[in-house]
Amino acid sequence: MLEVRNLTVSFTDELGKGREESVDRAVRGISFSMNQGEILAIIGESGSGKSMTALSIAGLLPKTAVSSGEIFFDGCDLMSLTKKERRKIQGKEISMIFQEPMTSLNPVMKVGKQVEEMLLLHTDLDKAERKRLVLKALADSGLEKPEKLYHAYPHQLSGGMRQRAMIAMAMVLQPRLMIADEPTTALDRKIQEQILTLLRQINARRQMGILFISHNLEVVKDFCDRILVMYEGKLVEAGTPEEIFYHPKEEYTKRLLASIPEGKRRLEITHSDREKVLSVEHLNVYYPDKGGKLKQVIFDANFAIYERETVGLVGDSGGGKSSLSKAILGLNTHIDGVIQHYTKYPQMVFQDPYGSLNPVRSIGWILEEPLRIQKKYTKQERRQQVQDMLERVGLDRTYLERRPSELSGGQRQRVGIALALILKSRFIIADEPVSALDVTIQAQILSLLKELGREYGLSYLFISHDMAVINEMCDRILRLEDGRIYEEK
């Protein structure tokens, strides 16, 4: 069904005044084929060329990209088609689920209309039939109350719900090839299994091919028929899950597999000699719905976090984990109960650093801003503190003048961690800090968080859907279920 021959993708980048122009080859002459109904995975670390390969097939490369080679879909070379000819295939025969739904969905357009847009472009169905198919696609993607979500905007959905809306959009026309770029990144294990089961069912029923890009190697092992391993734009190894996971040939593949978290539970620490950093008593958290009425999401929460302790918070997507975090940090004032902090400047490391870092400012400016607001330091002192903190998270001073868009996902997350630590905070909420990262970068960030925790005596409230990560990082685990907090023994 699909054959890629000698695909190359390059970017020419003007690096700045007085510096030479460079050519970045994101994909370096790769070739592979894919059969009808096959589920083919592409794995590799951040920057290996996975997404650029997918975007090339989907015809969605950025304007700054230059590509060459051949991409045959059902015998037709997609690279030789005009934009108008290719548009007939895009969305209808080949669809794509994107990694970051918040940047892919139109923020001022209701979710139902965005899914319906695919039907408007490629079918002659009447309005009633279009709506029926949209509601079915939303329901099939694991979204409850599809009629209500049809009229919702993306910002009114949780991260996992937005991801499922993207999946509904990609599946509504039942394409022959679906490119899934990290489709389950923001989903908890239960919803993740629902989505993967749904994709398998569609794959079996319609013989839809799935090109599956993921950093979650455990998912890849159980879900896919074959696996391609990419490194620095090259295809380094290919094989079945059995061959790749149990008999890898290349040194890079072995290194990649060694980065998978073991998921061994840390020994619980005792609190007899430790001070509290946070106390929560009888906390109820609400948020206003579209009509302005308050809806309760957290009921009578009671827990404490102690110094030098990492506490995990797990629960279903959309269950209120982020609402609880925002309440703790004072970002949600619709609460009653008691939240007592025993440290200064509690901070948060956000799930999506690309969305939380100011896109038009340099990294140096972003990190210096909290110090500037304090008005306690000279410009030279601020600059020195920023440089020291950047180095502490593994980035050198050349990153000071770069903007977030010029950094990889792992580098942006390091900046997010530096921003949380710049005011010498002792308590940090880490909201899915590694969910969007591949396993090698994930291992680096987890190692960095542990190291900084030991060095600075930090306490973390660590939110994640990945129980292997939770078990590796956390001393205790809190589960949020139906709005109530339970401590796991």
C-alpha positions as CSV (number, residue, x, y, z in Angstrom):
1,M,0.0,0.0,0.0
2,L,2.8,2.4,0.9
3,E,6.4,2.5,-0.4
4,V,9.0,5.1,0.6
5,R,12.1,5.3,-1.5
6,N,15.2,7.3,-0.6
7,L,13.3,10.0,1.3
8,T,15.3,13.0,2.4
9,V,14.1,16.0,4.3
10,S,16.3,19.1,4.9
11,F,16.0,22.5,6.4
12,T,18.1,25.5,5.6
13,D,18.3,27.7,8.7
14,E,19.7,31.2,9.0
15,L,21.4,30.9,12.4
16,G,21.9,34.6,13.1
17,K,24.0,37.7,12.2
18,G,27.6,36.9,11.6
19,R,27.0,33.1,11.7
20,E,27.0,30.8,8.7
21,E,23.9,29.3,7.2
22,S,23.5,25.6,8.1
23,V,21.7,22.7,6.5
24,D,19.9,20.4,8.9
25,R,19.0,17.0,7.3
26,A,16.2,15.7,9.4
27,V,15.7,12.6,7.2
28,R,18.6,11.0,5.4
29,G,17.6,8.9,2.5
30,I,15.4,6.3,4.2
31,S,13.4,3.5,2.4
32,F,10.7,1.2,3.6
33,S,7.4,-0.3,2.6
34,M,4.1,-1.0,4.3
35,N,1.4,-3.5,3.4
36,Q,-2.4,-3.1,3.4
37,G,-3.8,-3.5,6.9
38,E,-0.3,-3.5,8.6
39,I,0.4,-1.7,11.8
40,L,4.0,-0.3,11.4
41,A,5.8,1.5,14.2
42,I,8.6,4.1,13.9
43,I,10.6,4.6,17.1
44,G,13.6,6.6,18.0
45,E,14.7,9.5,20.2
46,S,13.6,13.1,19.8
47,G,15.1,14.6,16.6
48,S,15.6,11.2,14.9
49,G,13.3,12.1,12.0
50,K,10.1,10.2,13.0
51,S,7.7,13.1,12.7
52,M,9.3,14.5,9.6
53,T,8.9,11.1,7.9
54,A,5.2,11.1,8.9
55,L,4.6,14.7,7.8
56,S,6.3,13.9,4.4
57,I,3.8,11.1,3.8
58,A,0.9,13.2,4.9
59,G,2.0,16.1,2.7
60,L,2.2,18.5,5.7
61,L,5.9,19.4,5.8
62,P,6.5,23.1,6.8
63,K,7.4,25.6,4.0
64,T,11.0,25.7,5.2
65,A,11.5,22.0,4.4
66,V,13.0,20.7,1.2
67,S,12.2,17.0,0.4
68,S,13.3,14.6,-2.2
69,G,12.7,10.9,-3.0
70,E,9.5,9.0,-3.8
71,I,6.4,8.1,-1.8
72,F,4.1,5.7,-3.5
73,F,0.6,5.2,-2.2
74,D,-1.3,2.6,-4.1
75,G,1.2,2.9,-6.9
76,C,0.8,6.7,-7.2
77,D,3.9,8.8,-6.4
78,L,2.5,11.4,-3.9
79,M,5.6,13.6,-4.4
80,S,4.8,14.1,-8.1
81,L,1.2,15.4,-7.4
82,T,0.2,19.0,-7.4
83,K,-1.2,20.4,-4.1
84,K,-4.7,20.3,-5.5
85,E,-4.4,16.6,-6.5
86,R,-2.8,15.7,-3.2
87,R,-5.6,17.5,-1.3
88,K,-8.1,14.9,-2.5
89,I,-6.1,12.1,-0.8
90,Q,-5.2,14.1,2.4
91,G,-7.8,13.5,5.1
92,K,-9.8,11.1,3.0
93,E,-7.4,8.3,2.2
94,I,-4.5,9.3,4.5
95,S,-5.3,11.0,7.8
96,M,-3.1,12.0,10.7
97,I,-3.4,12.2,14.5
98,F,-1.1,14.9,15.8
99,Q,1.0,14.8,18.9
100,E,-0.1,18.2,20.4
101,P,-3.8,18.6,20.0
102,M,-3.9,22.0,21.7
103,T,-1.7,23.5,18.9
104,S,-3.5,21.4,16.2
105,L,-7.1,22.2,17.1
106,N,-8.6,25.6,16.2
107,P,-9.0,27.4,19.5
108,V,-12.0,29.5,18.4
109,M,-13.9,26.8,16.6
110,K,-16.2,24.3,18.4
111,V,-15.0,20.7,18.5
112,G,-18.0,19.3,16.6
113,K,-17.5,21.7,13.7
114,Q,-13.8,20.8,13.5
115,V,-14.6,17.1,13.2
116,E,-17.4,17.9,10.7
117,E,-15.1,19.9,8.5
118,M,-13.6,16.6,7.3
119,L,-17.0,15.5,6.1
120,L,-17.7,18.9,4.5
121,L,-14.5,18.7,2.5
122,H,-14.8,15.2,1.2
123,T,-18.5,14.2,1.2
124,D,-21.9,15.4,-0.1
125,L,-23.8,14.3,3.1
126,D,-26.5,16.5,4.5
127,K,-26.2,18.3,7.8
128,A,-28.1,15.8,9.9
129,E,-26.1,12.8,8.6
130,R,-22.8,14.8,9.1
131,K,-23.7,15.5,12.7
132,R,-24.7,11.8,13.3
133,L,-21.3,10.7,12.0
134,V,-19.5,13.3,14.1
135,L,-21.3,12.2,17.3
136,K,-20.5,8.6,16.5
137,A,-16.8,9.4,16.0
138,L,-16.6,11.3,19.2
139,A,-18.3,8.4,21.1
140,D,-16.1,5.8,19.4
141,S,-13.0,7.7,20.6
142,G,-14.0,7.2,24.2
143,L,-15.6,10.6,24.8
144,E,-18.6,10.6,27.1
145,K,-21.5,12.9,26.4
146,P,-20.6,13.6,22.7
147,E,-23.6,15.9,22.2
148,K,-22.2,18.2,24.9
149,L,-18.7,18.1,23.6
150,Y,-19.9,18.8,20.1
151,H,-20.6,22.4,21.3
152,A,-17.5,22.7,23.4
153,Y,-14.3,24.6,22.6
154,P,-10.8,22.9,22.8
155,H,-9.8,24.9,26.0
156,Q,-12.9,23.5,27.8
157,L,-11.5,19.9,27.4
158,S,-8.8,18.2,29.3
159,G,-5.6,17.2,27.6
160,G,-6.7,13.6,27.1
161,M,-10.1,14.7,25.8
162,R,-8.5,17.0,23.3
163,Q,-6.4,14.1,22.1
164,R,-9.5,11.9,21.6
165,A,-11.2,14.7,19.7
166,M,-8.2,14.7,17.3
167,I,-8.5,10.9,17.0
168,A,-12.3,11.3,16.1
169,M,-11.3,13.8,13.4
170,A,-8.8,11.4,11.9
171,M,-11.2,8.5,12.0
172,V,-14.5,10.0,10.9
173,L,-13.8,9.3,7.2
174,Q,-12.4,5.8,7.9
175,P,-9.2,6.4,5.8
176,R,-7.1,3.5,4.3
177,L,-3.9,4.8,6.0
178,M,-3.8,6.5,9.4
179,I,-0.6,8.2,10.6
180,A,-0.7,8.3,14.4
181,D,2.0,10.6,15.8
182,E,2.0,9.9,19.6
183,P,-1.8,9.3,19.7
184,T,-1.9,8.1,23.3
185,T,0.7,10.5,24.9
186,A,-1.7,12.4,27.1
187,L,-4.1,9.6,28.0
188,D,-4.3,7.6,31.2
189,R,-3.8,3.8,30.9
190,K,-7.5,3.0,30.8
191,I,-8.3,5.4,28.0
192,Q,-5.1,4.5,26.2
193,E,-6.2,0.9,26.1
194,Q,-9.6,1.9,24.8
195,I,-8.1,3.9,22.0
196,L,-5.6,1.2,21.1
197,T,-8.4,-1.4,21.1
198,L,-10.5,0.9,18.9
199,L,-7.7,1.3,16.4
200,R,-7.1,-2.5,16.3
201,Q,-10.8,-3.0,15.6
202,I,-10.8,-0.5,12.8
203,N,-7.6,-2.0,11.5
204,A,-9.1,-5.5,11.5
205,R,-12.5,-4.5,10.1
206,R,-11.4,-2.2,7.3
207,Q,-7.8,-3.4,6.8
208,M,-6.7,0.2,7.6
209,G,-3.0,0.6,7.7
210,I,-1.6,2.4,10.7
211,L,1.8,4.1,10.8
212,F,2.3,4.4,14.5
213,I,4.9,6.8,16.0
214,S,5.4,6.5,19.7
215,H,8.0,6.9,22.5
216,N,6.0,4.4,24.6
217,L,7.9,1.3,23.7
218,E,5.7,-1.0,25.8
219,V,2.7,0.1,23.7
220,V,4.7,-0.4,20.5
221,K,5.7,-3.9,21.5
222,D,2.1,-5.1,22.0
223,F,0.4,-3.1,19.3
224,C,2.5,-3.3,16.1
225,D,3.3,-5.9,13.5
226,R,6.7,-4.4,12.5
227,I,9.0,-1.8,13.9
228,L,11.4,0.7,12.3
229,V,14.1,2.2,14.4
230,M,15.4,5.7,13.4
231,Y,18.5,7.6,14.7
232,E,19.7,10.9,13.4
233,G,17.5,10.8,10.3
234,K,18.6,7.3,9.3
235,L,16.8,3.9,9.4
236,V,19.1,1.8,11.6
237,E,17.1,-1.3,12.2
238,A,13.8,-3.0,11.2
239,G,12.0,-6.1,12.4
240,T,9.2,-7.7,14.3
241,P,8.5,-6.8,17.9
242,E,10.1,-10.1,18.9
243,E,13.3,-9.3,16.9
244,I,13.6,-5.7,18.1
245,F,12.8,-6.2,21.8
246,Y,14.5,-9.5,22.4
247,H,17.1,-9.8,19.7
248,P,18.2,-6.3,18.8
249,K,21.2,-6.1,16.5
250,E,22.3,-2.4,16.6
251,E,23.9,-0.8,19.5
252,Y,21.5,2.2,19.4
253,T,18.5,-0.1,19.6
254,K,20.0,-1.7,22.7
255,R,20.6,1.7,24.2
256,L,17.0,2.8,23.5
257,L,15.5,-0.3,25.1
258,A,17.7,0.1,28.2
259,S,16.1,3.5,28.8
260,I,12.7,2.0,29.5
261,P,11.8,2.7,33.2
262,E,11.9,-0.5,35.2
263,G,8.9,0.6,37.3
264,K,10.3,-0.7,40.6
265,R,8.5,0.8,43.5
266,R,10.7,3.0,45.7
267,L,10.8,2.2,49.4
268,E,8.5,4.4,51.4
269,I,10.2,7.0,53.6
270,T,9.3,7.8,57.2
271,H,8.1,11.3,58.2
272,S,9.1,11.2,61.8
273,D,12.1,13.5,61.2
274,R,10.7,15.6,58.3
275,E,8.9,18.8,58.2
276,K,5.7,19.3,56.1
277,V,6.0,21.4,52.9
278,L,2.2,21.2,52.2
279,S,-0.9,20.4,54.1
280,V,-4.3,20.0,52.5
281,E,-7.4,19.6,54.8
282,H,-11.0,19.1,53.8
283,L,-10.4,20.7,50.4
284,N,-13.2,21.0,47.9
285,V,-12.4,22.3,44.4
286,Y,-14.9,23.7,41.8
287,Y,-14.7,25.2,38.4
288,P,-17.3,27.4,36.6
289,D,-19.1,25.7,33.6
290,K,-20.3,27.6,30.5
291,G,-23.3,28.9,32.4
292,G,-21.2,30.3,35.2
293,K,-22.4,27.7,37.7
294,L,-19.7,26.0,39.8
295,K,-19.1,22.3,39.3
296,Q,-17.3,20.4,42.1
297,V,-14.4,18.2,40.9
298,I,-12.6,17.5,44.2
299,F,-14.4,16.3,47.4
300,D,-13.0,16.6,50.9
301,A,-9.3,16.0,50.0
302,N,-6.9,15.4,52.9
303,F,-3.2,14.8,52.6
304,A,0.3,16.2,53.4
305,I,3.6,16.2,51.6
306,Y,6.9,16.3,53.5
307,E,10.3,17.7,52.8
308,R,12.5,15.6,50.4
309,E,9.6,13.5,49.4
310,T,8.1,12.7,46.0
311,V,4.4,11.9,46.1
312,G,2.7,10.6,42.9
313,L,-0.8,11.6,41.9
314,V,-2.6,9.3,39.4
315,G,-6.1,9.1,38.1
316,D,-8.2,9.1,34.9
317,S,-7.8,11.9,32.3
318,G,-10.2,14.7,33.0
319,G,-10.6,13.5,36.6
320,G,-9.4,16.7,38.3
321,K,-5.6,16.2,38.8
322,S,-4.7,19.5,37.1
323,S,-7.6,21.3,38.8
324,L,-6.2,20.1,42.2
325,S,-2.7,21.2,41.2
326,K,-3.9,24.7,40.2
327,A,-5.9,25.0,43.5
328,I,-2.7,24.1,45.5
329,L,-0.8,26.9,43.7
330,G,-3.6,29.5,44.0
331,L,-4.4,29.4,40.2
332,N,-7.9,28.3,41.0
333,T,-9.7,30.3,43.7
334,H,-13.0,28.4,43.5
335,I,-12.2,26.3,46.6
336,D,-13.1,25.8,50.2
337,G,-11.0,24.0,52.9
338,V,-7.4,24.6,54.0
339,I,-4.3,24.7,51.9
340,Q,-1.2,25.4,54.0
341,H,2.2,26.0,52.4
342,Y,5.4,25.8,54.6
343,T,7.8,26.9,51.8
344,K,8.1,30.0,49.7
345,Y,7.4,30.2,46.0
346,P,5.8,26.8,45.2
347,Q,6.2,26.2,41.4
348,M,4.9,24.0,38.6
349,V,6.6,22.2,35.8
350,F,3.9,22.0,33.1
351,Q,3.1,19.1,30.8
352,D,3.6,21.2,27.6
353,P,6.5,23.6,27.9
354,Y,6.0,24.8,24.3
355,G,2.6,26.1,25.4
356,S,3.7,27.5,28.8
357,L,6.9,29.3,27.7
358,N,6.6,32.7,26.1
359,P,7.2,32.0,22.4
360,V,8.4,35.5,21.5
361,R,11.0,35.8,24.3
362,S,14.5,34.4,24.6
363,I,15.2,31.6,27.1
364,G,17.5,34.1,29.0
365,W,14.6,36.6,29.3
366,I,12.1,34.0,30.4
367,L,14.3,32.7,33.2
368,E,15.3,36.2,34.3
369,E,11.8,37.5,34.6
370,P,10.9,36.0,38.0
371,L,14.2,37.5,39.4
372,R,13.4,40.8,37.8
373,I,10.0,41.0,39.4
374,Q,11.6,40.4,42.9
375,K,13.7,43.6,42.4
376,K,16.4,42.1,44.7
377,Y,19.2,41.6,42.3
378,T,21.3,43.6,39.9
379,K,21.2,42.8,36.2
380,Q,24.6,41.1,36.4
381,E,23.5,39.0,39.4
382,R,20.3,38.0,37.6
383,R,22.3,37.0,34.5
384,Q,24.7,35.0,36.5
385,Q,21.9,33.1,38.3
386,V,20.2,32.3,35.0
387,Q,23.5,31.0,33.5
388,D,24.2,28.9,36.6
389,M,20.6,27.4,36.6
390,L,20.8,26.6,32.8
391,E,24.0,24.8,33.3
392,R,22.5,22.9,36.3
393,V,19.8,21.5,34.0
394,G,22.3,20.5,31.3
395,L,22.1,23.5,28.9
396,D,25.0,25.8,28.2
397,R,25.0,29.6,27.8
398,T,24.4,29.5,24.0
399,Y,20.8,28.7,24.8
400,L,20.3,32.1,26.5
401,E,19.5,33.9,23.2
402,R,17.4,31.1,21.7
403,R,13.6,31.0,21.7
404,P,11.4,28.0,22.7
405,S,10.7,27.1,19.1
406,E,14.4,26.6,18.5
407,L,14.7,23.9,21.1
408,S,13.7,20.2,21.1
409,G,11.0,18.8,23.4
410,G,13.6,17.6,26.0
411,Q,15.5,20.9,25.9
412,R,12.2,22.9,26.5
413,Q,11.3,20.7,29.4
414,R,14.8,21.4,30.9
415,V,14.0,25.1,30.6
416,G,10.7,24.5,32.3
417,I,12.5,22.8,35.2
418,A,15.0,25.7,35.4
419,L,12.1,28.2,35.5
420,A,10.5,26.3,38.4
421,L,13.8,26.3,40.4
422,I,15.1,29.8,39.7
423,L,13.4,31.3,42.8
424,K,14.9,28.5,44.9
425,S,11.5,26.8,45.4
426,R,11.5,23.7,47.7
427,F,8.1,22.4,46.5
428,I,7.4,21.7,42.9
429,I,4.3,20.2,41.2
430,A,5.4,18.3,38.1
431,D,2.3,17.9,35.8
432,E,3.1,15.1,33.3
433,P,6.7,16.4,32.9
434,V,7.8,13.5,30.7
435,S,4.7,12.3,28.9
436,A,5.5,13.9,25.6
437,L,9.2,12.8,25.6
438,D,10.8,9.7,24.1
439,V,12.3,7.1,26.5
440,T,15.9,8.3,26.2
441,I,15.1,11.9,26.9
442,Q,12.5,10.8,29.5
443,A,15.2,8.9,31.4
444,Q,17.5,12.0,31.3
445,I,14.7,14.3,32.7
446,L,13.7,11.8,35.5
447,S,17.4,11.4,36.4
448,L,17.7,15.2,36.5
449,L,14.6,15.6,38.7
450,K,15.9,13.0,41.2
451,E,19.4,14.6,41.2
452,L,18.0,18.1,41.7
453,G,15.7,16.8,44.4
454,R,18.7,15.3,46.4
455,E,20.8,18.4,45.8
456,Y,18.3,21.1,46.7
457,G,16.2,19.0,49.2
458,L,13.1,19.3,46.9
459,S,9.6,17.9,47.4
460,Y,7.5,16.9,44.4
461,L,3.9,16.3,43.7
462,F,4.4,14.2,40.6
463,I,1.5,13.7,38.2
464,S,1.6,11.0,35.5
465,H,-0.4,8.4,33.6
466,D,2.6,6.1,33.4
467,M,2.7,3.8,36.4
468,A,6.3,2.7,35.6
469,V,7.4,6.3,35.9
470,I,5.3,6.9,39.0
471,N,6.8,3.8,40.7
472,E,10.3,4.8,39.7
473,M,10.0,8.4,41.0
474,C,7.6,8.3,43.9
475,D,7.8,7.5,47.6
476,R,4.0,7.5,48.0
477,I,1.1,7.4,45.6
478,L,-2.2,9.2,45.9
479,R,-5.0,8.1,43.6
480,L,-7.8,10.5,42.5
481,E,-11.0,8.6,41.8
482,D,-14.4,10.1,41.4
483,G,-13.2,13.3,42.9
484,R,-11.8,11.8,46.1
485,I,-8.2,11.2,47.1
486,Y,-7.0,7.8,48.3
487,E,-3.5,6.8,49.4
488,E,-2.3,3.6,47.9
489,K,-0.6,1.1,50.3
